[in-house]
Amino acid sequence: MSYGSDMLDKIKSNKSKSGNKVLLENTEGTLTGSAIGLFLGLYIANSRKMSLIGGGLIGALAGGFIFKLIAPKNN
């Protein structure tokens, strides 16, 4: 039952914040993960003589997704 009260508390705390602040908190750090993935994707694509655009795009998406999974969640 504590899960429901936790969700209500989170909603109440987010009401006082602006939309930009909530979005910034949700995406915090994902840009760094995407940048790391971008450069790794470019490196791998270049070393294998593949498309740099495709390798960079796939690397950025994978880096952002993986970082979002392993990053600690803020409460």
N, C-alpha and C positions, 0 to 999 in steps of 0.2 A: 504494500500500500504506500510505502514511502516513495515509490517511483512516480506516482501521480502527483504527490505534493511537491516533489522535486521539479517536475515539469511546470507546475503552476508557478513556482518561485522563479524559474528561469524566464517564463513568459512575462511575469511582472517586472523583472529586472531589465528585460529587453525593451519594455514599453517606454522606459525613461531615456533610452539611447536613441540617437538618430539612426537612420537607415544606413548611412555611410559607415558609422562606427560598427554596427552589427556585421556588415559585409566585410569590413576590414578584419574583424576578429575571426570570422569564419574562414577567410582565405589567407590568414597570416602564415607565412612560410611556404605556401604552395608555389609562389613565384620563384623562390630560391630552388626548390626541388625541380621545377620545370626548367630553369636555366641550366642546372647541372645535367639533367636529362638531355637537353638540347645539345650541349657540347659533347656529351658522350655519344649521342646519336650521330652527330656530324663526324666525329672521329671514326666511329665504326663504319659509317657509310663511305667515308673517304678511303679508309684502308681496304675496303672490299670493292672499291670502284663502282659503288651504287649511286643512286640519286641522292644528292645532298639535301634537297628539299624534303623528300620523303623520309630520309633518315633523321633529319632534324625534327620534323613534325612528330614522328613516332616516338623519338627519344623524349621530347618535351611532354607529350601526353603521358608516357609511361613514368617519367620522373615525377610529374605532378601527382599522378594517381598513387604511386608507391609512397611518396612523401606524406600524402593525406592519410594513408593507412597506418604508417608507423609513427607519425608525429603525435606527441602527447596532446590529449584533449584538454582545453581550458574549461574550467567550470565557472 
